[in-house]
Each structure stands twice: as structure tokens, then as C-alpha cells.
Amino acid sequence: MLDELKKLLKHSSIYGLGSILSKSVGFLMIPIYTHYLTPDDYGVLELLDLIVTVLGLLVGMGLGSAIFRFYYHYEKLKDKYEVVTTALLFVILMTVFIVLPCLIFADKISLVVFGSDQYSYYFQLMFISFFFTCIGTVPECFLRAEQRSALFTTITLITLILNVGLNIYFVAVLKMRIIGILYASVIMRFLNNTFLLILNISKTKLSFSIVKLREMLKYGIPLFPASFGFFILNFADRFILKHFGTLEVVGIYSLGYKFAFMISLLIINPFTLIWQAQMFEIAKKPEAKEIFSKFLTYFSLVVITSAFVLSVFINDVIGIIAPPDFYSAYKVVPIIALGYVFYGFYHFFQIGILLEKKTKFLGFAVFIGAFANIILNLLLVPSYEAIGAALATVFSFLIMSLCTFVFSQRLYRIKYEFGRIVKILCVASLLLIFSLFLNVNSFFINICIKMTIIILFFVILFSIRFFTDEELRKIRFFFKIVVNKFRLLSVS
């Protein structure tokens, strides 16, 4: 199990590095976009992205998860490669089938969305970029299935650097505004996904199996409701907040949401990228259920600790980087961060569903969560505004996770260590509540006190014997290795 954990940590850390760097690049681009684009430009881009997101759900049909499931289902390399190329050829066909009419009727689409056909060229550029993006999704899944995380992240970072460079050139130098961003997107997607396609074909060769396609679609299509449900989970609260509140409330809530979303972006998403591939490999082992149980405990320790640390320091962070008008955003961060802890559990709880190929249950779980999200937002937002939206988020993610757990346990029962997980949640919650009552004028003293609270979190976990004797031995062994390496470096 230790080897599996090391492997998972290795690949997740590499994916996590890519996520961190990509977030840093996006943050650095904000001044350029806000300087050269108007609020109307942002509105146009948002609607363009929304249309493309919906199209992406139609083209994908859950094939990303299906590729992982059937890549590890087959033993022969020929069959594994045929899974990938079958998915690739189907995605190309589906993308052409959807994009070609969109290109032809771009003026009609512009008229429906914006009430004018003057944005038809914007749509055509976006659809072309979308075409290359769809084709590149299968080679990306292939790299992840082979667990080539270093190559995957390297390509991602090169793409990001290229994208930033092109955006700076078209937007800041040529001052082309939205057209410049769309040109940059088309060029970047063409170069990136052409390279991925060549890399894919050169290794797998092209072959097609109608039997494998039927299996993948049977597995993947039930995931479509889940994808659409996540779309609702991520965007419904903003629309409802705007309806019952003001744009100022939406802006403050969005800032807080972005900070809480870092839990997903930097921890859950990188972990999921490799977990989807490694999960099926672990399932073949005789001790698979024990490994799954331990992994959830360790994952919970990481994600709950991260949410706890973020929540403790968030008011100081927002106070430094944002003007006073946005300061109240810190209030929603701990609530939404807890929601993303439950979102992380959701990815673990779906093990049985994916192993038994009953992906329709994921659609049910996400649909129930999305429905609960809309109802809770409608009930809570009119009275509590941003806090109500945050509470709706945490409860809807919890409901989705619980539904997934119930469905999955019926198919593949795993005895999770919930007692240990509850210990982490209770200690983190009590210390967080304590930290919220601290009100020290000195910034330095305030930070020192909060650092002490973080240390106290781990001290309490040790004192209540959260860690087993075996885990303590491994922790001590790890620290000995670290100390010895520092000694060697200091001597040299």
C-alpha cells in the first residue's frame, strides 16, 4: 500500500504543480485584461464560454472516464490502444457533426444570444477553437491513463506560456480586445492539440472497434447528467444571487468563492487526474478495499487541513490583496471550503459505481445535489444573501456525496475509517471557531497566534491518538530522512 501511496503522491504533486503555476499565470494576466477590455467585453466572453461549455458536454458524452475504465479493463496493449483511438475517431466525428452547423449558422446563433448578428465572427472563432480543444481531450486522457504526469504537466505549462504570450501580443500590443483573445485561443489550441494528436497516433496507430465504442458509450452517456448537474452546482448560485441581491453582493461572494475553490483546484483536481487512472489498477489487488479505506483517511487529512489553514488566514489574506469593500468576502470562505471537502469525498465514494460500471448512479447523485442546490438557494438567498448561497453550496455537496456513498456501497462495500475522519473535522472546526473570536490589532501578533493554532491542530491530533503506531513509525522515519538530508547539505 505504501508503494501505491507514493505513486499517487508523486503524480498528484506533479499535476498540482501545473495547477498552481497555471493559476499564477492567470492571476498575472488580470491587470492586462482589465486594462484593455471593457465590462461589456467580459459579458460577451462569458456568454461565448457558456455556449461552448454546453457544446462540450454534448461532445464529451462521458468518454473521458470511459477511456480510463476500459483502458485498464483490457490486458493486451493492442486493446488498450484501440480504446483510445476508437474514442478519438468518435470525438472527431461528433465534433465535426456539431461544429460545422454552428459555423454555418453563426449569425443566427449570435442573433439569438445577443439580439444582433454582429458577433457571428466571434462565434466562428470560438467554434474553431472548440473543435481543436475537443480533439485534444482524448490524447490528454491517454497521457493520464499511462500516468505520464511529467509530460502531461510539461505540455500544459508550455501551452499556458504560449497562451499568455499570444494574449499579450494580440490584446496589449495590437489592442485587438475580444478578437485578439479569440485569435490567441485558436492558434494556441491548434498548436497544442495538433502536437497531442501526432503524439497519440504515432504511438497507437489508428484502429476502430464498434464493440468498444458501444461499451464506452454505455458507460459514459449516463455521466452526462452528472456533468450538467455540476454545471448547475457551479453557476446557479450566481444567477440567484443576482436576482435577489445586487451586483456588489455577487462580486463579494465570487471573490470568496474563488479562494475556497482553491481547495478543489490545487488539491482535489490534481489528485483526481491521477486517481481516475490508478483506482482501477488498485482494484485488481487482493487488499484493494483496505487501500481504498486508508487512502480516504489520508486524503481527508490533507483536504480538511488545507481548508482549515485557508479559513484561519483568509481574513488576513483578503485584507492584504483586496480593498475594504471586498473584506466581508472572508465570511463565506470557510463554509464553501467545507463544501469542497465534501466534494472531495464524492470522488472517493464513487469507487464502487465506477468499478461496477453503474455510472447512471453518478448522474442520479449529481442531479439530486443540483436540485437541492437550486431549492436551497431559492430558500436561503433572499434572507441571507451571500451566506445563504454559501450554505446552499455546502449542503448540496454534502447531499451529493451522501447519495454517491449509498449507491456505491451497495455495489462495492468498503469499510471506511469514518471515526478518524470525524476526529479531524471536529478538531479543525473547534479551533476555527476559536480563531474567529480573536481580534488582535497587531498584524504580527495575529499571525503568530494563528500559526500557533495550526500547530495546536496537529498536537491535538497526536494527543487523541489519531495516528496509528505504524503511521507514527513511518512519520518518524520520514523526518529522520529529512533531517539527515539537511545535515548532508549543511556539511557540503
C-alpha positions in Angstrom: 0.0 0.0 0.0 2.9 2.3 0.7 4.1 2.0 -2.9 0.7 2.9 -4.2 0.5 5.9 -1.9 4.0 7.1 -3.0 2.9 6.6 -6.7 -0.3 8.6 -6.1 1.5 11.4 -4.3 4.2 11.6 -7.0 1.8 12.0 -9.8 -0.7 14.2 -7.9 2.2 16.6 -6.8 3.2 17.0 -10.5 -0.3 17.7 -11.6 -0.7 20.0 -8.6 2.4 22.0 -9.7 0.8 22.5 -13.1 -2.4 23.8 -11.4 -0.5 26.2 -9.1 1.5 27.6 -12.0 -1.5 28.0 -14.3 -3.3 29.8 -11.5 -0.4 32.1 -11.0 -0.2 32.9 -14.8 -4.0 33.6 -14.8 -3.6 36.0 -11.8 -0.8 37.9 -13.6 -2.9 38.4 -16.7 -5.7 40.1 -14.8 -4.3 43.6 -15.0 -3.8 43.3 -18.7 -7.4 42.1 -19.3 -8.9 44.7 -17.0 -6.9 47.5 -18.7 -7.7 46.6 -22.3 -11.2 45.1 -22.0 -14.5 46.7 -21.0 -17.1 45.2 -18.8 -19.2 44.6 -21.9 -16.3 42.7 -23.4 -16.3 40.4 -20.3 -20.0 39.9 -20.8 -19.6 38.8 -24.4 -16.7 36.4 -23.5 -18.8 34.9 -20.6 -21.7 34.1 -22.9 -19.4 32.7 -25.6 -17.7 30.4 -22.9 -21.2 29.4 -21.7 -22.3 28.2 -25.2 -19.0 26.3 -25.7 -19.3 24.7 -22.2 -22.7 23.3 -23.1 -21.4 22.0 -26.5 -18.5 20.4 -24.7 -21.0 18.4 -22.6 -22.7 17.2 -25.7 -19.5 16.1 -27.5 -17.8 14.5 -24.5 -20.6 12.1 -23.5 -18.5 10.9 -20.5 -15.8 9.4 -22.8 -13.0 10.8 -20.6 -14.0 8.5 -17.7 -14.8 5.7 -20.1 -11.3 5.8 -21.6 -9.8 5.2 -18.1 -12.3 2.4 -17.3 -11.7 0.4 -20.4 -8.0 1.2 -20.8 -7.4 -0.7 -17.6 -10.2 -3.3 -18.3 -8.1 -4.8 -21.1 -4.8 -6.6 -20.5 -3.4 -6.5 -24.1 -1.7 -3.4 -25.3 -3.4 -3.6 -28.6 -6.8 -3.5 -27.0 -5.8 -0.6 -24.7 -4.7 1.4 -27.7 -7.8 0.6 -29.6 -9.9 2.0 -26.8 -8.0 5.3 -27.2 -8.2 5.5 -31.0 -11.8 4.4 -31.1 -12.7 7.3 -28.7 -10.6 9.7 -30.7 -12.3 8.9 -34.0 -15.7 9.1 -32.4 -14.9 12.5 -30.9 -13.7 13.9 -34.2 -16.8 12.7 -35.9 -19.1 14.2 -33.2 -17.2 17.5 -33.1 -17.5 17.9 -36.9 -21.2 17.0 -36.7 -21.8 19.7 -34.1 -19.3 22.4 -35.0 -20.0 22.5 -38.8 -23.7 23.6 -38.5 -22.6 26.1 -35.8 -20.1 27.7 -38.1 -22.7 27.9 -40.9 -25.4 29.3 -38.7 -23.1 31.5 -36.5 -25.1 34.6 -37.5 -28.3 33.0 -36.3 -26.7 31.9 -33.0 -25.4 35.4 -32.5 -28.9 36.8 -33.1 -30.4 34.5 -30.6 -27.8 35.1 -27.9 -27.1 38.8 -28.3 -30.0 40.0 -30.3 -27.6 41.0 -33.1 -25.6 39.2 -35.8 -22.5 41.4 -35.3 -20.9 38.8 -33.0 -21.2 36.0 -35.6 -17.4 36.2 -36.3 -16.7 35.8 -32.6 -18.8 32.7 -32.5 -17.0 31.3 -35.6 -13.6 31.8 -34.0 -14.8 30.2 -30.7 -16.2 27.2 -32.6 -12.9 26.7 -34.4 -11.0 26.8 -31.1 -13.6 24.5 -29.6 -13.0 22.0 -32.4 -9.3 21.7 -31.7 -10.0 21.6 -27.9 -12.3 18.6 -28.3 -9.8 16.6 -30.5 -7.1 17.2 -27.9 -9.1 15.8 -25.0 -8.6 12.1 -25.9 -4.8 12.4 -26.3 -4.7 14.1 -22.9 -6.7 11.3 -21.4 -4.2 8.8 -23.0 -1.3 10.5 -21.3 -3.1 10.4 -17.9 -4.1 6.8 -18.4 -0.4 5.9 -19.0 0.4 8.0 -15.8 2.9 10.2 -17.7 2.2 13.1 -15.4 5.5 14.9 -16.0 5.0 15.0 -19.8 1.3 16.0 -19.3 2.2 18.9 -17.0 5.1 20.0 -19.2 2.8 20.2 -22.2 0.2 22.1 -20.1 2.8 24.6 -18.9 4.2 25.2 -22.4 0.6 25.7 -23.6 -0.1 28.2 -20.9 3.1 30.2 -21.6 2.2 30.2 -25.3 -1.4 31.3 -24.5 -0.2 34.2 -22.3 2.3 35.3 -24.8 -0.2 35.4 -27.6 -2.8 37.2 -25.4 -0.3 39.8 -24.5 0.7 40.3 -28.2 -2.9 40.5 -29.5 -4.6 42.3 -26.6 -1.8 44.5 -25.2 0.4 45.2 -28.3 -2.2 45.1 -31.1 -5.1 46.1 -28.9 -7.5 43.7 -30.6 -9.6 43.2 -27.4 -12.0 40.2 -27.8 -10.9 39.3 -31.3 -7.3 39.2 -30.0 -8.2 36.7 -27.2 -10.1 34.5 -29.7 -7.2 34.6 -32.2 -4.8 33.6 -29.4 -7.1 30.8 -28.4 -7.4 29.4 -32.0 -3.6 29.5 -32.5 -2.8 28.0 -29.1 -5.4 25.2 -29.4 -4.3 24.4 -32.9 -0.6 24.0 -32.0 -1.2 22.2 -28.7 -3.8 19.7 -29.9 -2.1 19.0 -33.2 1.0 18.1 -31.2 -1.0 15.9 -28.9 -2.7 14.2 -31.9 0.6 13.4 -33.6 1.9 12.1 -30.3 -1.2 9.9 -29.9 -1.3 8.5 -33.5 2.5 7.9 -33.6 2.2 5.5 -30.7 -1.2 3.9 -31.0 -1.9 3.9 -34.8 -5.5 4.3 -35.9 -8.0 1.5 -35.4 -11.7 1.4 -34.6 -13.9 -1.0 -32.8 -17.7 -0.7 -32.8 -17.8 -3.1 -29.8 -15.5 -1.0 -27.7 -17.3 2.2 -28.7 -20.6 0.7 -27.7 -19.1 -0.3 -24.3 -17.7 3.2 -23.7 -20.9 5.0 -24.6 -22.9 2.7 -22.4 -20.5 3.6 -19.6 -20.1 7.3 -20.4 -23.5 8.5 -21.5 -25.0 8.2 -18.0 -22.3 10.5 -16.9 -23.8 13.4 -19.0 -26.5 14.3 -16.3 -23.6 14.4 -13.8 -21.7 16.9 -16.0 -24.8 19.0 -16.5 -25.5 18.8 -12.8 -22.1 20.1 -12.0 -22.8 23.0 -14.4 -25.8 23.9 -12.3 -23.9 23.4 -9.0 -21.2 25.9 -10.1 -23.4 28.6 -11.6 -26.9 28.5 -10.2 -26.0 30.5 -7.0 -24.5 33.4 -9.0 -27.7 33.8 -11.0 -30.0 33.5 -8.0 -27.8 36.0 -6.0 -28.1 38.5 -8.9 -31.8 38.0 -9.0 -32.4 38.6 -5.2 -29.4 40.8 -4.4 -27.1 43.3 -6.0 -24.1 43.0 -8.3 -22.0 44.1 -5.3 -23.1 41.1 -3.3 -22.4 38.8 -6.3 -18.9 40.3 -6.6 -18.0 39.9 -2.9 -19.4 36.3 -3.0 -17.5 35.5 -6.1 -14.2 36.7 -4.6 -14.8 34.5 -1.5 -15.8 31.5 -3.8 -12.5 31.8 -5.8 -10.5 31.5 -2.6 -12.5 28.5 -1.4 -12.3 26.9 -4.9 -8.5 26.8 -4.4 -9.1 23.6 -2.3 -10.5 22.0 -5.4 -8.1 23.5 -7.9 -4.9 22.8 -6.1 -5.7 19.6 -4.2 -8.8 17.7 -5.4 -8.4 18.2 -9.1 -4.7 17.2 -9.3 -5.5 14.2 -7.1 -8.5 13.2 -9.3 -6.5 13.4 -12.5 -4.3 10.5 -11.5 -6.8 8.8 -9.1 -9.2 8.0 -12.0 -6.4 6.0 -13.7 -4.8 4.4 -10.6 -8.1 3.4 -8.9 -8.8 0.7 -11.5 -5.2 -0.6 -11.1 -5.6 -0.8 -7.3 -8.9 -2.6 -7.6 -7.1 -5.6 -9.1 -5.1 -6.1 -5.8 -6.5 -8.5 -3.1 -6.1 -5.8 -0.5 -7.9 -3.2 -2.6 -10.7 -2.3 -0.2 -8.2 -1.8 2.7 -6.1 0.5 0.4 -9.2 2.5 -0.6 -10.2 2.9 3.0 -6.7 4.2 4.1 -6.5 6.5 1.1 -9.7 8.2 2.1 -8.4 8.8 5.6 -5.1 10.3 4.3 -6.9 12.3 1.6 -9.3 13.7 4.3 -6.4 14.7 6.5 -4.8 16.7 3.6 -8.0 18.3 2.3 -9.5 19.2 5.7 -6.2 20.5 6.9 -5.9 22.7 3.8 -9.5 24.0 4.2 -8.7 24.7 7.9 -5.5 26.6 7.2 -7.2 28.6 4.4 -10.1 29.5 6.7 -7.9 30.6 9.6 -5.8 33.0 7.5 -8.4 34.1 4.9 -9.4 37.4 6.5 -5.7 38.5 6.7 -5.1 37.5 3.1 -8.2 39.3 1.7 -7.3 42.3 3.9 -3.9 42.5 2.2 -4.8 41.9 -1.5 -8.3 43.4 -1.8 -9.8 46.8 -1.0 -12.0 47.3 2.1 -15.2 46.9 0.0 -14.3 43.2 -0.5 -13.3 42.4 3.0 -16.5 40.7 4.0 -15.8 38.0 1.4 -13.8 36.1 4.0 -17.1 35.2 5.8 -18.2 32.7 3.0 -14.8 31.1 2.5 -14.9 28.6 5.5 -18.4 27.5 4.5 -17.6 27.0 0.8 -14.3 25.3 1.7 -16.2 22.8 3.8 -18.4 22.2 0.7 -15.4 21.3 -1.3 -14.2 18.9 1.4 -17.5 17.1 0.8 -16.9 17.4 -3.0 -13.5 15.6 -2.4 -15.4 12.8 -0.6 -17.7 12.5 -3.5 -14.8 11.5 -5.8 -13.8 8.7 -3.3 -17.3 7.5 -2.7 -17.9 6.8 -6.4 -15.3 3.9 -6.4 -17.9 1.1 -6.4 -20.1 2.8 -9.1 -17.1 3.1 -11.5 -15.8 -0.4 -10.8 -19.2 -1.9 -11.4 -19.8 0.3 -14.5 -23.1 1.6 -13.0 -22.4 5.2 -13.9 -26.1 6.1 -14.1 -26.0 6.3 -10.3 -23.5 9.2 -10.5 -26.0 11.0 -12.7 -28.7 10.5 -10.1 -26.4 11.7 -7.2 -25.3 14.8 -9.0 -28.9 15.6 -10.2 -30.1 15.3 -6.6 -27.3 17.6 -5.5 -28.0 20.1 -8.2 -31.8 20.1 -7.5 -31.0 20.6 -3.8 -28.7 23.4 -4.7 -31.4 25.3 -6.6 -34.0 24.8 -3.9 -31.7 25.8 -1.0 -30.5 28.9 -2.9 -34.1 29.9 -3.5 -34.9 29.4 0.2 -31.7 30.9 1.7 -30.5 33.7 -0.6 -33.5 36.0 -0.2 -32.9 36.3 3.6 -29.1 35.6 4.0 -27.7 36.6 0.5 -24.1 35.5 0.2 -24.1 33.4 3.4 -27.2 31.7 2.2 -25.6 30.9 -1.1 -22.6 29.5 0.7 -24.7 27.3 3.0 -26.6 26.1 -0.1 -23.3 25.1 -1.6 -22.1 23.1 1.4 -25.4 21.3 1.9 -25.8 20.4 -1.8 -22.3 19.0 -2.0 -22.9 17.0 1.2 -26.2 15.6 -0.2 -24.5 14.7 -3.5 -21.7 12.9 -1.6 -24.1 11.0 0.7 -26.1 9.8 -2.3 -23.0 8.7 -4.1 -21.8 6.8 -0.9 -25.2 5.0 -0.6 -25.3 3.9 -4.2 -21.6 2.9 -4.3 -21.7 0.9 -1.0 -24.5 -1.3 -2.4 -22.3 -2.2 -5.3 -18.8 -2.5 -3.7 -18.8 -2.2 0.1 -15.8 -0.5 1.7 -15.3 -0.1 5.4 -14.1 3.5 5.6 -12.5 4.9 8.8 -15.2 7.5 9.5 -14.3 7.7 13.1 -10.8 9.0 12.3 -12.2 11.4 9.7 -14.7 12.8 12.2 -11.8 13.5 14.6 -10.1 15.7 12.0 -13.3 17.6 11.3 -14.2 18.2 14.9 -10.7 19.4 15.9 -10.5 21.7 12.8 -14.0 23.1 13.4 -13.4 23.8 17.1 -10.1 25.5 16.5 -11.5 27.5 13.6 -14.4 28.8 15.7 -11.8 29.8 18.4 -9.7 31.6 15.9 -12.7 33.6 14.7 -13.1 35.2 18.1 -9.5 36.5 18.1 -9.3 40.2 17.5 -5.7 41.5 17.8 -4.8 44.8 16.3 -1.1 43.8 15.7 -0.8 42.0 12.4 2.4 40.3 13.5 0.9 39.1 16.8 -2.2 38.0 15.0 -0.2 35.8 12.5 1.8 34.3 15.3 -1.3 33.3 17.2 -2.8 31.8 14.1 0.4 29.8 13.4 0.2 28.5 17.0 -3.4 27.4 16.3 -2.3 25.5 13.2 0.5 23.8 15.3 -2.1 23.1 18.0 -4.3 21.3 15.4 -1.6 18.7 14.8 -0.7 18.4 18.5 -4.3 17.6 19.4 -4.5 15.0 16.6 -1.4 13.3 18.1 -2.8 13.6 21.7 -6.1 11.9 20.8 -4.2 9.1 19.0 -5.5 9.9 15.6 -2.3 8.3 14.1 -1.7 4.6 14.5 1.5 3.2 15.8 2.5 2.1 12.3 1.8 5.6 10.9 3.8 7.2 13.7 6.8 5.0 12.9 6.6 6.0 9.3 6.3 9.7 10.2 9.4 9.4 12.4 11.3 7.5 9.7 10.4 10.3 7.2 11.6 13.0 9.5 14.9 11.2 10.1 15.4 11.1 6.3 14.7 14.8 6.0 17.0 15.7 8.9 19.8 13.5 7.5 19.5 15.2 4.1 19.7 18.7 5.7 22.8 17.6 7.6 24.4 16.4 4.5 23.6 19.6 2.7 24.9 21.7 5.6 28.2 19.7 5.6 28.6 20.1 1.9 
